[in-house]
Amino acid sequence: MTGLAPLLKQYMLNPPILLPDDTATKARSIVRETRSRVLPVVSDEKTMHYMGLLRRRSLLLLSSTRSNLLVRDLMEEAKVELNPESGLAEAARLMLEADEPYAPVVGQGGRLVGVAGYEAVVKYLLDSDADVLYKPVDECMTSSGIVYVTQETPVYKAWQLMLSHNLPALPVVEDGEIIGVIAEYDLLAHGYARPELEAGARKGPRVRDAMSTPAVTLPPGSRILDAAEIIVDRGIGRVYIASGDRRLIGVVDRSDIVAAWLGFK
Protein backbone atom coordinates (compact mmCIF):
# COMPACT_ATOMS: atom_id res chain seq x y z
CA MET A 1 0.00 0.00 0.00
CA THR A 2 2.93 2.39 0.54
CA GLY A 3 3.35 2.67 -3.20
CA LEU A 4 -0.12 4.22 -3.32
CA ALA A 5 0.65 6.81 -0.63
CA PRO A 6 1.01 9.78 -3.00
CA LEU A 7 -2.40 9.02 -4.45
CA LEU A 8 -4.28 9.93 -1.27
CA LYS A 9 -2.40 13.22 -1.09
CA GLN A 10 -3.09 13.91 -4.74
CA TYR A 11 -6.80 13.14 -4.58
CA MET A 12 -7.78 14.76 -1.31
CA LEU A 13 -10.56 17.34 -1.13
CA ASN A 14 -9.91 20.80 0.28
CA PRO A 15 -13.28 22.16 1.42
CA PRO A 16 -13.52 25.45 3.32
CA ILE A 17 -12.57 25.20 6.99
CA LEU A 18 -14.52 26.32 10.03
CA LEU A 19 -13.41 27.47 13.46
CA PRO A 20 -15.16 26.28 16.64
CA ASP A 21 -16.59 29.73 17.40
CA ASP A 22 -17.98 30.31 13.92
CA THR A 23 -21.76 30.52 13.89
CA ALA A 24 -24.11 27.95 12.45
CA THR A 25 -25.44 30.74 10.24
CA LYS A 26 -21.97 31.22 8.72
CA ALA A 27 -21.61 27.47 8.19
CA ARG A 28 -25.01 27.30 6.50
CA SER A 29 -24.01 30.15 4.17
CA ILE A 30 -20.75 28.42 3.22
CA VAL A 31 -22.56 25.16 2.46
CA ARG A 32 -25.08 26.96 0.28
CA GLU A 33 -22.38 28.79 -1.66
CA THR A 34 -19.93 25.90 -2.09
CA ARG A 35 -22.36 22.93 -2.04
CA SER A 36 -19.97 21.25 0.41
CA ARG A 37 -21.31 18.13 2.07
CA VAL A 38 -18.90 18.30 4.99
CA LEU A 39 -16.70 21.02 6.47
CA PRO A 40 -13.66 20.30 8.67
CA VAL A 41 -13.27 22.22 11.92
CA VAL A 42 -9.82 23.35 13.09
CA SER A 43 -8.70 25.11 16.26
CA ASP A 44 -7.19 28.05 14.38
CA GLU A 45 -5.96 28.93 10.91
CA LYS A 46 -2.29 28.95 11.94
CA THR A 47 -1.87 25.52 13.51
CA MET A 48 -4.79 23.93 11.60
CA HIS A 49 -5.23 21.48 14.46
CA TYR A 50 -8.08 19.17 13.49
CA MET A 51 -11.07 19.13 15.86
CA GLY A 52 -14.01 17.57 14.03
CA LEU A 53 -16.39 17.61 11.07
CA LEU A 54 -19.55 19.57 10.48
CA ARG A 55 -21.96 17.72 8.22
CA ARG A 56 -24.54 19.39 6.03
CA ARG A 57 -27.25 17.30 7.67
CA SER A 58 -26.46 18.81 11.07
CA LEU A 59 -27.41 22.24 9.75
CA LEU A 60 -30.80 20.92 8.65
CA LEU A 61 -31.44 19.49 12.11
CA LEU A 62 -31.38 23.01 13.53
CA SER A 63 -34.62 24.82 14.15
CA SER A 64 -34.77 28.39 12.92
CA THR A 65 -34.85 29.59 16.53
CA ARG A 66 -31.45 28.04 17.31
CA SER A 67 -29.42 29.59 14.52
CA ASN A 68 -27.24 31.29 17.16
CA LEU A 69 -25.50 28.00 17.91
CA LEU A 70 -21.78 27.74 17.26
CA VAL A 71 -19.90 25.23 15.15
CA ARG A 72 -18.48 23.65 18.30
CA ASP A 73 -22.05 22.73 19.27
CA LEU A 74 -22.67 20.91 15.99
CA MET A 75 -19.39 19.31 14.96
CA GLU A 76 -18.87 15.55 15.25
CA GLU A 77 -16.01 13.14 15.55
CA ALA A 78 -15.26 11.31 12.32
CA LYS A 79 -15.70 7.54 12.19
CA VAL A 80 -12.44 7.30 10.25
CA GLU A 81 -9.31 9.43 10.55
CA LEU A 82 -6.62 8.93 7.91
CA ASN A 83 -2.88 9.45 7.80
CA PRO A 84 -1.46 11.39 4.83
CA GLU A 85 0.74 8.41 4.03
CA SER A 86 -2.23 6.06 3.61
CA GLY A 87 -2.77 4.60 0.18
CA LEU A 88 -5.93 5.60 -1.63
CA ALA A 89 -7.26 2.03 -1.78
CA GLU A 90 -6.60 1.53 1.92
CA ALA A 91 -8.36 4.80 2.73
CA ALA A 92 -11.36 3.93 0.56
CA ARG A 93 -11.65 0.50 2.15
CA LEU A 94 -11.67 1.95 5.67
CA MET A 95 -14.33 4.47 4.67
CA LEU A 96 -16.56 1.82 3.11
CA GLU A 97 -16.25 -0.45 6.13
CA ALA A 98 -17.31 2.42 8.38
CA ASP A 99 -20.03 3.58 5.96
CA GLU A 100 -18.34 6.98 6.04
CA PRO A 101 -18.24 9.02 2.80
CA TYR A 102 -15.76 11.55 4.21
CA ALA A 103 -12.72 11.26 6.45
CA PRO A 104 -10.25 13.87 7.68
CA VAL A 105 -6.63 13.42 6.67
CA VAL A 106 -4.57 14.38 9.70
CA GLY A 107 -0.80 14.76 9.76
CA GLN A 108 1.85 15.13 12.41
CA GLY A 109 0.77 17.01 15.50
CA GLY A 110 -2.89 16.71 14.56
CA ARG A 111 -2.62 19.18 11.66
CA LEU A 112 -5.44 18.92 9.12
CA VAL A 113 -4.03 18.11 5.69
CA GLY A 114 -7.27 17.63 3.78
CA VAL A 115 -10.40 15.50 3.52
CA ALA A 116 -10.77 12.15 1.78
CA GLY A 117 -14.06 11.60 -0.04
CA TYR A 118 -15.63 9.05 -2.36
CA GLU A 119 -15.79 11.61 -5.17
CA ALA A 120 -12.01 12.00 -5.05
CA VAL A 121 -11.64 8.22 -5.37
CA VAL A 122 -13.98 8.20 -8.37
CA LYS A 123 -11.88 10.95 -9.96
CA TYR A 124 -8.78 8.80 -9.46
CA LEU A 125 -10.50 5.88 -11.18
CA LEU A 126 -11.27 8.12 -14.16
CA ASP A 127 -7.76 9.55 -14.31
CA SER A 128 -6.20 6.09 -14.17
CA ASP A 129 -8.71 4.56 -16.62
CA ALA A 130 -9.43 1.76 -14.14
CA ASP A 131 -10.72 -1.53 -15.51
CA VAL A 132 -13.81 -1.45 -13.28
CA LEU A 133 -15.14 1.52 -15.26
CA TYR A 134 -15.80 -0.70 -18.26
CA LYS A 135 -18.16 -3.01 -16.42
CA PRO A 136 -21.92 -2.51 -16.88
CA VAL A 137 -23.46 -0.18 -14.35
CA ASP A 138 -26.06 -2.87 -13.66
CA GLU A 139 -23.38 -4.77 -11.72
CA CYS A 140 -23.10 -2.13 -9.00
CA MET A 141 -26.42 -0.28 -8.98
CA THR A 142 -29.19 -0.67 -6.42
CA SER A 143 -32.33 -1.88 -8.15
CA SER A 144 -34.64 -3.03 -5.36
CA GLY A 145 -36.12 -1.24 -2.40
CA ILE A 146 -35.44 2.22 -3.83
CA VAL A 147 -36.92 4.83 -1.51
CA TYR A 148 -38.71 7.61 -3.38
CA VAL A 149 -41.21 10.42 -2.98
CA THR A 150 -43.77 12.14 -5.19
CA GLN A 151 -44.25 15.81 -5.99
CA GLU A 152 -47.04 16.02 -3.43
CA THR A 153 -45.07 14.44 -0.59
CA PRO A 154 -44.70 16.99 2.24
CA VAL A 155 -41.13 18.19 2.70
CA TYR A 156 -41.11 17.01 6.32
CA LYS A 157 -41.95 13.45 5.19
CA ALA A 158 -39.18 13.51 2.58
CA TRP A 159 -36.78 14.67 5.29
CA GLN A 160 -37.91 11.90 7.64
CA LEU A 161 -37.25 9.35 4.89
CA MET A 162 -33.77 10.75 4.33
CA LEU A 163 -33.03 10.44 8.03
CA SER A 164 -34.51 7.00 8.58
CA HIS A 165 -32.79 5.50 5.53
CA ASN A 166 -29.59 7.57 5.83
CA LEU A 167 -29.99 8.94 2.31
CA PRO A 168 -28.84 12.42 1.25
CA ALA A 169 -31.27 12.52 -1.69
CA LEU A 170 -34.45 10.87 -2.96
CA PRO A 171 -35.81 10.44 -6.48
CA VAL A 172 -39.15 12.08 -7.20
CA VAL A 173 -41.35 9.57 -9.02
CA GLU A 174 -44.80 9.89 -10.57
CA ASP A 175 -46.48 6.77 -11.98
CA GLY A 176 -43.12 4.99 -12.10
CA GLU A 177 -41.45 7.82 -14.03
CA ILE A 178 -38.56 9.72 -12.46
CA ILE A 179 -39.11 13.44 -12.84
CA GLY A 180 -36.68 14.98 -10.38
CA VAL A 181 -34.62 14.70 -7.21
CA ILE A 182 -34.95 16.20 -3.75
CA ALA A 183 -31.70 16.40 -1.81
CA GLU A 184 -30.46 17.76 1.50
CA TYR A 185 -28.88 20.62 -0.42
CA ASP A 186 -32.24 21.56 -1.94
CA LEU A 187 -33.79 21.80 1.51
CA LEU A 188 -30.92 23.94 2.76
CA ALA A 189 -30.92 26.14 -0.34
CA HIS A 190 -34.63 26.83 0.12
CA GLY A 191 -34.07 27.90 3.70
CA TYR A 192 -35.84 25.05 5.43
CA ALA A 193 -34.70 24.57 9.02
CA ARG A 194 -35.51 21.36 10.83
CA PRO A 195 -38.16 20.36 8.26
CA GLU A 196 -39.89 17.95 10.63
CA LEU A 197 -41.28 21.00 12.42
CA GLU A 198 -43.31 21.68 9.30
CA ALA A 199 -45.32 18.53 10.07
CA GLY A 200 -47.91 20.48 12.01
CA ALA A 201 -48.80 22.68 9.06
CA ARG A 202 -51.23 21.12 6.63
CA LYS A 203 -50.20 23.61 3.99
CA GLY A 204 -46.49 23.18 4.56
CA PRO A 205 -44.07 22.95 1.62
CA ARG A 206 -44.27 20.01 -0.76
CA VAL A 207 -41.47 18.26 -2.57
CA ARG A 208 -42.46 20.04 -5.78
CA ASP A 209 -41.50 23.33 -4.09
CA ALA A 210 -37.87 22.32 -3.54
CA MET A 211 -36.94 19.50 -5.94
CA SER A 212 -34.37 19.77 -8.72
CA THR A 213 -35.39 18.85 -12.25
CA PRO A 214 -34.76 16.97 -14.39
CA ALA A 215 -33.16 14.00 -12.67
CA VAL A 216 -29.80 12.96 -14.11
CA THR A 217 -30.30 9.54 -15.67
CA LEU A 218 -28.54 6.91 -17.75
CA PRO A 219 -30.11 4.08 -19.75
CA PRO A 220 -29.69 0.45 -18.66
CA GLY A 221 -26.61 -1.11 -20.20
CA SER A 222 -24.48 1.97 -19.58
CA ARG A 223 -20.98 1.48 -18.21
CA ILE A 224 -19.81 2.44 -14.75
CA LEU A 225 -17.60 4.88 -16.64
CA ASP A 226 -20.64 6.83 -17.80
CA ALA A 227 -21.93 7.23 -14.25
CA ALA A 228 -18.49 8.13 -12.90
CA GLU A 229 -17.99 10.87 -15.48
CA ILE A 230 -21.35 12.45 -14.67
CA ILE A 231 -20.74 12.28 -10.93
CA VAL A 232 -17.37 14.01 -11.23
CA ASP A 233 -18.26 16.51 -13.96
CA ARG A 234 -21.49 17.65 -12.31
CA GLY A 235 -20.42 17.30 -8.70
CA ILE A 236 -23.43 15.15 -7.82
CA GLY A 237 -23.67 12.12 -5.58
CA ARG A 238 -25.61 9.66 -7.70
CA VAL A 239 -27.05 8.85 -11.11
CA TYR A 240 -30.39 7.16 -11.70
CA ILE A 241 -30.86 4.39 -14.23
CA ALA A 242 -34.04 4.80 -16.23
CA SER A 243 -35.58 3.27 -19.33
CA GLY A 244 -36.36 5.20 -22.49
CA ASP A 245 -39.70 6.30 -21.04
CA ARG A 246 -37.91 7.36 -17.81
CA ARG A 247 -39.14 4.42 -15.77
CA LEU A 248 -36.90 4.20 -12.71
CA ILE A 249 -34.82 1.02 -12.75
CA GLY A 250 -31.96 1.66 -10.34
CA VAL A 251 -29.50 4.07 -8.79
CA VAL A 252 -25.71 4.13 -8.60
CA ASP A 253 -23.86 6.42 -6.23
CA ARG A 254 -20.23 7.19 -5.46
CA SER A 255 -19.93 4.48 -2.84
CA ASP A 256 -21.26 1.87 -5.28
CA ILE A 257 -18.49 2.71 -7.74
CA VAL A 258 -15.81 2.66 -5.04
CA ALA A 259 -17.15 -0.66 -3.73
CA ALA A 260 -17.06 -2.15 -7.23
CA TRP A 261 -13.41 -1.09 -7.57
CA LEU A 262 -12.46 -2.73 -4.27
CA GLY A 263 -14.57 -5.83 -4.85
CA PHE A 264 -16.98 -5.14 -1.99
CA LYS A 265 -20.30 -6.94 -2.17
C-alpha positions in Angstrom: 0.0 0.0 0.0 2.9 2.4 0.5 3.3 2.7 -3.2 -0.1 4.2 -3.3 0.7 6.8 -0.6 1.0 9.8 -3.0 -2.4 9.0 -4.4 -4.3 9.9 -1.3 -2.4 13.2 -1.1 -3.1 13.9 -4.7 -6.8 13.1 -4.6 -7.8 14.8 -1.3 -10.6 17.3 -1.1 -9.9 20.8 0.3 -13.3 22.2 1.4 -13.5 25.4 3.3 -12.6 25.2 7.0 -14.5 26.3 10.0 -13.4 27.5 13.5 -15.2 26.3 16.6 -16.6 29.7 17.4 -18.0 30.3 13.9 -21.8 30.5 13.9 -24.1 28.0 12.4 -25.4 30.7 10.2 -22.0 31.2 8.7 -21.6 27.5 8.2 -25.0 27.3 6.5 -24.0 30.2 4.2 -20.8 28.4 3.2 -22.6 25.2 2.5 -25.1 27.0 0.3 -22.4 28.8 -1.7 -19.9 25.9 -2.1 -22.4 22.9 -2.0 -20.0 21.3 0.4 -21.3 18.1 2.1 -18.9 18.3 5.0 -16.7 21.0 6.5 -13.7 20.3 8.7 -13.3 22.2 11.9 -9.8 23.4 13.1 -8.7 25.1 16.3 -7.2 28.1 14.4 -6.0 28.9 10.9 -2.3 28.9 11.9 -1.9 25.5 13.5 -4.8 23.9 11.6 -5.2 21.5 14.5 -8.1 19.2 13.5 -11.1 19.1 15.9 -14.0 17.6 14.0 -16.4 17.6 11.1 -19.6 19.6 10.5 -22.0 17.7 8.2 -24.5 19.4 6.0 -27.3 17.3 7.7 -26.5 18.8 11.1 -27.4 22.2 9.8 -30.8 20.9 8.7 -31.4 19.5 12.1 -31.4 23.0 13.5 -34.6 24.8 14.2 -34.8 28.4 12.9 -34.9 29.6 16.5 -31.5 28.0 17.3 -29.4 29.6 14.5 -27.2 31.3 17.2 -25.5 28.0 17.9 -21.8 27.7 17.3 -19.9 25.2 15.1 -18.5 23.6 18.3 -22.1 22.7 19.3 -22.7 20.9 16.0 -19.4 19.3 15.0 -18.9 15.5 15.2 -16.0 13.1 15.5 -15.3 11.3 12.3 -15.7 7.5 12.2 -12.4 7.3 10.2 -9.3 9.4 10.6 -6.6 8.9 7.9 -2.9 9.4 7.8 -1.5 11.4 4.8 0.7 8.4 4.0 -2.2 6.1 3.6 -2.8 4.6 0.2 -5.9 5.6 -1.6 -7.3 2.0 -1.8 -6.6 1.5 1.9 -8.4 4.8 2.7 -11.4 3.9 0.6 -11.7 0.5 2.2 -11.7 2.0 5.7 -14.3 4.5 4.7 -16.6 1.8 3.1 -16.2 -0.5 6.1 -17.3 2.4 8.4 -20.0 3.6 6.0 -18.3 7.0 6.0 -18.2 9.0 2.8 -15.8 11.6 4.2 -12.7 11.3 6.5 -10.3 13.9 7.7 -6.6 13.4 6.7 -4.6 14.4 9.7 -0.8 14.8 9.8 1.8 15.1 12.4 0.8 17.0 15.5 -2.9 16.7 14.6 -2.6 19.2 11.7 -5.4 18.9 9.1 -4.0 18.1 5.7 -7.3 17.6 3.8 -10.4 15.5 3.5 -10.8 12.1 1.8 -14.1 11.6 0.0 -15.6 9.1 -2.4 -15.8 11.6 -5.2 -12.0 12.0 -5.0 -11.6 8.2 -5.4 -14.0 8.2 -8.4 -11.9 10.9 -10.0 -8.8 8.8 -9.5 -10.5 5.9 -11.2 -11.3 8.1 -14.2 -7.8 9.6 -14.3 -6.2 6.1 -14.2 -8.7 4.6 -16.6 -9.4 1.8 -14.1 -10.7 -1.5 -15.5 -13.8 -1.4 -13.3 -15.1 1.5 -15.3 -15.8 -0.7 -18.3 -18.2 -3.0 -16.4 -21.9 -2.5 -16.9 -23.5 -0.2 -14.3 -26.1 -2.9 -13.7 -23.4 -4.8 -11.7 -23.1 -2.1 -9.0 -26.4 -0.3 -9.0 -29.2 -0.7 -6.4 -32.3 -1.9 -8.2 -34.6 -3.0 -5.4 -36.1 -1.2 -2.4 -35.4 2.2 -3.8 -36.9 4.8 -1.5 -38.7 7.6 -3.4 -41.2 10.4 -3.0 -43.8 12.1 -5.2 -44.3 15.8 -6.0 -47.0 16.0 -3.4 -45.1 14.4 -0.6 -44.7 17.0 2.2 -41.1 18.2 2.7 -41.1 17.0 6.3 -41.9 13.5 5.2 -39.2 13.5 2.6 -36.8 14.7 5.3 -37.9 11.9 7.6 -37.3 9.3 4.9 -33.8 10.8 4.3 -33.0 10.4 8.0 -34.5 7.0 8.6 -32.8 5.5 5.5 -29.6 7.6 5.8 -30.0 8.9 2.3 -28.8 12.4 1.2 -31.3 12.5 -1.7 -34.4 10.9 -3.0 -35.8 10.4 -6.5 -39.1 12.1 -7.2 -41.3 9.6 -9.0 -44.8 9.9 -10.6 -46.5 6.8 -12.0 -43.1 5.0 -12.1 -41.5 7.8 -14.0 -38.6 9.7 -12.5 -39.1 13.4 -12.8 -36.7 15.0 -10.4 -34.6 14.7 -7.2 -34.9 16.2 -3.7 -31.7 16.4 -1.8 -30.5 17.8 1.5 -28.9 20.6 -0.4 -32.2 21.6 -1.9 -33.8 21.8 1.5 -30.9 23.9 2.8 -30.9 26.1 -0.3 -34.6 26.8 0.1 -34.1 27.9 3.7 -35.8 25.0 5.4 -34.7 24.6 9.0 -35.5 21.4 10.8 -38.2 20.4 8.3 -39.9 17.9 10.6 -41.3 21.0 12.4 -43.3 21.7 9.3 -45.3 18.5 10.1 -47.9 20.5 12.0 -48.8 22.7 9.1 -51.2 21.1 6.6 -50.2 23.6 4.0 -46.5 23.2 4.6 -44.1 23.0 1.6 -44.3 20.0 -0.8 -41.5 18.3 -2.6 -42.5 20.0 -5.8 -41.5 23.3 -4.1 -37.9 22.3 -3.5 -36.9 19.5 -5.9 -34.4 19.8 -8.7 -35.4 18.8 -12.3 -34.8 17.0 -14.4 -33.2 14.0 -12.7 -29.8 13.0 -14.1 -30.3 9.5 -15.7 -28.5 6.9 -17.7 -30.1 4.1 -19.7 -29.7 0.5 -18.7 -26.6 -1.1 -20.2 -24.5 2.0 -19.6 -21.0 1.5 -18.2 -19.8 2.4 -14.8 -17.6 4.9 -16.6 -20.6 6.8 -17.8 -21.9 7.2 -14.3 -18.5 8.1 -12.9 -18.0 10.9 -15.5 -21.3 12.4 -14.7 -20.7 12.3 -10.9 -17.4 14.0 -11.2 -18.3 16.5 -14.0 -21.5 17.7 -12.3 -20.4 17.3 -8.7 -23.4 15.1 -7.8 -23.7 12.1 -5.6 -25.6 9.7 -7.7 -27.1 8.9 -11.1 -30.4 7.2 -11.7 -30.9 4.4 -14.2 -34.0 4.8 -16.2 -35.6 3.3 -19.3 -36.4 5.2 -22.5 -39.7 6.3 -21.0 -37.9 7.4 -17.8 -39.1 4.4 -15.8 -36.9 4.2 -12.7 -34.8 1.0 -12.8 -32.0 1.7 -10.3 -29.5 4.1 -8.8 -25.7 4.1 -8.6 -23.9 6.4 -6.2 -20.2 7.2 -5.5 -19.9 4.5 -2.8 -21.3 1.9 -5.3 -18.5 2.7 -7.7 -15.8 2.7 -5.0 -17.1 -0.7 -3.7 -17.1 -2.2 -7.2 -13.4 -1.1 -7.6 -12.5 -2.7 -4.3 -14.6 -5.8 -4.8 -17.0 -5.1 -2.0 -20.3 -6.9 -2.2 
